[in-house]
Amino acid sequence: MSIRTRLLLVIIGLLALAFVGMSLFAGAQITAGLQVDYEQRLMSDIKLIAQGIAPAAAAFARDETDDQALAAAFAPYEAQTGASLRLYFTGNPIEQYSGDNTVRNPIPRPEPPEIDAVFTGQTLVNQRVEEDGTVYLFTAASVSSDGRAIGILQLGVPTSALQALIVQRWIVLVSGMIALTACAALLVGWISHRMLRSLRQLQDSAARLAKGELKHRIASPSSDEIGAVARAFNTMAERIQSMLEAQQTFASNTSHEFRTPLTTIQLRTEALKRSPALTQDVAARKYLDEIESEIARLTSMVQGFTLLARLDTDRMELGRDQVDIVRFASALRNQMLPQAEAKGITLSLTAPDRAIHIHVNLAHLTLVFRNLLDNALKYTPNGGSVRWSLLCEDQMMIHTLTDTGIGIAPEHLPHLFERFYRADRARLRDVPGSGLGLSIVAAIVQAYGGDIQVDSPGVNQGTTVTVRWRVQSPEPTLQR
């Protein structure tokens, strides 16, 4: 999981926890406030309703109207508030209100708290459960006409109305918090993207440096801690480039300086071999042959160092020759046949029956495939086989060299192109080589835009080398 993802998850989690806590706290406050406001509204409504129905209540108390008329007076208020209204008479011995209707509507005993509060001049809201199991909020107010108390009006409303209002406010609150969380997440994502851009730039630069782009630097580092790391990276890259350039210069100069003494030693050795005084000295001639062999080996290493130094410093001149790769492969196979026949190895070539031209330095091409064929022949036991096949596909020339040799253990495959690396040195101590061949081959192939891959099922199971080389190469240029 990336740093950005972890950072987003942590921050969004903290924001979510904070918003949930805020929502719960705010919701509790909203719920309490809504309940208080709702009760206050009920107490205000009952007083206004009591004034509005006073005439109808007085007429009802004098037996001038019936229950239907009183219900008709209640209906608009009940529809508006969603509540039910009841009128109770005080039972006071007032002659004008001593009709039969007052007898039918006495105050219930014991008196409910909201009615009892009216007698003390107060108004309150009381919550209780009715016989049908419904929870109601009750409040009451005195009904008066011409300064005389007629009775007490009781209002009862189900708590479901209050609960619906609370749920509605909670939905608005939760929706708002979700929207805020989403906006905060987007903002955090944008900020983290900007903050981590420097880290991604640092990661990309490190990867490019690892691939050999020693001249690459991080441009315009920021002024924060990540910028400090970027500046330290640039300093490190400069030192690495300086060290490697010094090393490459040393290798190039050393390789060049080795040529003259090696040439001199070789000439003196050849002169000694022709000397009449040493013609009959078998031991001396044997030693001279060994010296000559080691000189040839050392000369080959010096040439390899020189070529690698040029490749490392981008001073190797790429191809200027137009080469028929099919004809080249046939000619190189014929050159390598004596070496194969000396070990009884079958060296076969499978190639297209038409000419395929590529732009390449012929010396580089020869060095690549001579080295690969030489390795295949060296590491294939007597009586084995080496097959070289050429296939043109998607403007790429695919060379596949397969041998029945000693193979390569899986743990050695990733290191084959490292300089001086030789798999299983103890087992291969009798096989000549310096460990530079595949490094040079890979460098040349990559310089021409191709790639090389070595595969082996395991020890004593043979090896397959695949080289992909572009058929249509760009115009030859001199790299500097």
PyMOL commands that set and color helices and strands:
alter all, ss='L'
color gray80, all
select helices_A, chain A and resi 3-52+54-61+67-81+95-97+100-104+113-119+159-210+225-274+276-278+282-312+325-342+362-378+410-415+437-447
alter helices_A, ss='H'
color red, helices_A
select strands_A, chain A and resi 84-89+125-129+135-145+148-158+321-324+346-350+357-360+385-393+396-403+451-455+463-470
alter strands_A, ss='S'
color yellow, strands_A
deselect
rebuild
show_as cartoon
